[in-house]
Each structure stands twice: as C-alpha cells, then as structure tokens.
Amino acid sequence: MGLLHAHICIFMHPGCKIHNPQDVDKFIYAEIPNKDSDPDLYKLVSDHMIHGPCGDANPKCTCMVNKKCSKSFLKMFNDETAVDSQGFPVYKRRDNGQYVVKSDIMMDNRTIVPYNKTLLKQFQAHINVEWCNQDGSIKYLFIYINKGPDRATISLVQNISSDNPDPNLDEIKAFYDCRYVSAYEATWRIFLFDVHYRIPSVMRLSFHLPGEQQVIYGANEDIEDILNKTTNASSMLPVDLSVIRTMALQKLSHTQSFQQKRFNELTYFQDRALLAPLNEVVQEINEPECEDVSEDFDPQLYSPDLLNGLKMSGMPNHRLVLKVGVPIMLLRNINHKKGLCNGTLLQVISLGRRVIEDKVISGTNIGYRTLISRVSLTPTDKKLPFRLKRRQFPISVCFSMTINKSQGQSLSRVGLYLKDPVFSHGQLYVALSRVNSRDGIKLVIFDKESKLTNKTTNVVYNEIFGNVE
C-alpha cells in the first residue's frame, strides 16, 4: 500500500513543453548536488531523494523482487541526458565522485531519484519528477491516478469464528478509518472543480437526430396506428412525436405515384397559367382536375351548408380538392426568408392527413421543399354577421388563377378563359401582356348564349379618350 502519496500528471502548454533531452536538464536532475555550493539542497536530496540501499547491500529491502530491485536501481552512469531505444528518458548521472552515506553505505548518483530543485526546496519532501515523452508513460501514471484510494481493514481478535462474529465491530467506523482523502483532493471536490473533461464533449446516446427516428410499420398498417406506437421506450432522450409524425407521413406519401406524366416536370407549371376574370370561374376550372381530400366540418352555430359554402377572397375553401403533382398557390405569408409568401407557386409532392409536402416552382427558391400544415384563418370581410374561423391549409389550387393574381408574372404560355367579359379597366391588357410572344397566348371566348366566339368586350374608361382628336 505504501505511505500516503499522490500521482500527478501535468500537461504543459505547447509553448512550455520540453521538446529535446537538452531541455530536460534545465528542470530535472538526477545527481547529488555539491555540498559546499548548495548545502540545503544537498541535505534535502540526501534525506528524500535517495533510493535504497537495496540489492546485494540490502536484500531484504521492500523493492526487491526475485533478488532484483523492482525499480531498476542501481542506474547506469551517463555523461548527458538521452532517450533510449524504447523512448524513455535516460537522465544525466555523471561519475563525479559525489556521494552520500546512508546506512553505512556510500550512495552515488546511480541511486538518485529524479527531482526538481524548486519543488524539492519548496515542499521539502520526496517528489519524483519525470519527463513523460510517450504514451506509455502517461498510461502508467493514469493507472495510478484512476485506480482509487488503497484500503485495508485488519482486526486482530481472539476466539472468533464465523458463528460468533465480533459484536463490537463498527463497519461504518471501519470504512471511514480506511478511507483517506488528501488535502488537495478534498479542496478540489469542495470547490466543485471538474474531476475530468473530454474534448470534444460528445456522448453517444441511443437516440436519432431530429427527423431521423426509426419507425417500423407494415405495408397495410393504418398511419394512426403507426404514429400511436410507443417510440421512446429505449431512448435516452424524450422523442418529439410531432417530428416522427411528419417524417412518417413523408415516407408514406412518397409511395404515391404521379397520375400524369407532366406533373413530374418541375418547370411545367413555372411558365404556364390559365387566366380567368372571376374567382368563381377559376374554381370551376380547378376542382374537376383533382381528387378530394377534404375533412368533415363540425358546425357550432350556423348550418353546415351555409358555413361550408362561404367563399371569400384570400381564404381557402372549406373543401379543398387536391392530388399529387397539382400546382397550388399560398394564400398567407409563412416564411419570408425562404420565399414562402402570399402568391408563391408550389407543386404538391405528397399528401398526408395533416401535412402537405410540396416544392417551390416560382421566385428565387425554386426547388425548395417544405411542409404545409393547417392553420386557423379569419377573413377580413367585416360584412359577415358573425366571426368566422376556418382551419384549413392556406393554399388554393392554381391550375387557373384570376387575371389580377397574374400581375407581375412573365410567362411563356397563357390560356385566357373568358366565360364572361372582363369587368374592369385594363384587365384584358394585363392578361394579354403576360406573354412575350403572340404564339404563347390562346383564348377561349363565349358570347352571351354560351357559344364560342372570337370577340369580347374590353372595358376602358372613356375619360382617357377625352383629349384624343
């Protein structure tokens, strides 16, 4: 067990490290100092830094194992510090005639334990200082640093057996008597200093990154049953089920195939539009092109037919008819930084019961994928005799759009559907000017009897012709 002691490994700053054997001699010594020039150091080395005597001079020394010194003393004389073939330092131990008499035996430099002059004079105790220049030395020291305190309990009693244990044995007192905490360790723990640290401070947990939690399900399982499974039983962190829910919907929805080949083309809807003057006409065009994924509406005060039938500008309809691949338009600002603003065109990639995955097909973030969920919307129309709140996806199908919505867009192909003539000044001009060539425009015009014609009424304020001669 040995006397109370400590093993300390000091990691030097890169600018202060010892890089060669010549620098070792400035800090570590393994020789007996001159008694005349430094008598105090001579006495300290003589009292604290002499190993032995051992070997043939003292075969019963505690360091002797199989008639050899376990600490490899006596050392060899060396004129200068060097590094041996195994990478260990061999300190300077000159045969200069210096010696110390201990137990009537002359002890020369071969018996000196390496020391530092400053530390020895400061603490006046046995302080062995070594140069740790390889992993093996550090590993050896860490074995002692981390092994924990040595403990032993010895009790000498008479007439004791396993049937009659000592009734006066105090196990708690015995534990404290053999448990020793040195002053430096006690101070370190009192001030709650770090016992150890790790760079980088990373610990592997049985948990996936956000959006990468594994969800295992059968091909015919219902999505609700899948999402209601217990997914955090073996995790070291609480699982965000909303993330799992969203990603599960994405994985399931990706299995849906496009029903029409043109929907696979990202650029198909970027430069095409079908325009109409009125929202009612736009909805007539959009709805037959899709399949229904609507949800039931729970009426509270007014009849379902009344509430569900309300169609207002800037509000999504209660009944949304969508399918994979259709173009849609945002009706609300969702994320300005990512270009998800009112009027942004997107294309549906997959449909879920609570989210819609789509990609941007207009603006500066073309190709960016996002998820859209339902939000609660309230119309700004104050003419309603009640306050309406509709929870729906903030989108509308955009196979066709009103002429006013198309302002500011430059398209290569435009279809103008005039079931009724335009109703405001300049509206026809706006529709016709969306394309940059005559070949890019196609018109379908109906007269008052709902028959195809090649004429339509253009609304122009008479005032602009007031000064025309």
Beta strands, then each sheet from edge to edge (+ up, - down):
strand 1: 64-65
strand 2: 68-69
strand 3: 82-83
strand 4: 89-90
strand 5: 100-102
strand 6: 105-107
strand 7: 272-276
strand 8: 291-292
strand 9: 321-322
strand 10: 327-330
strand 11: 345-351
strand 12: 355-360
strand 13: 369-373
strand 14: 375-377
strand 15: 390-392
strand 16: 395-397
strand 17: 400-402
strand 18: 413-418
strand 19: 441-446
strand 20: 452-453
sheet 1: 1+ 2-
sheet 2: 3+ 4-
sheet 3: 5+ 6-
sheet 4: 17+ 7+ 18+ 19+ 20-
sheet 5: 8+ 9-
sheet 6: 13+ 12- 11+ 10- 16+
sheet 7: 14+ 15-
end
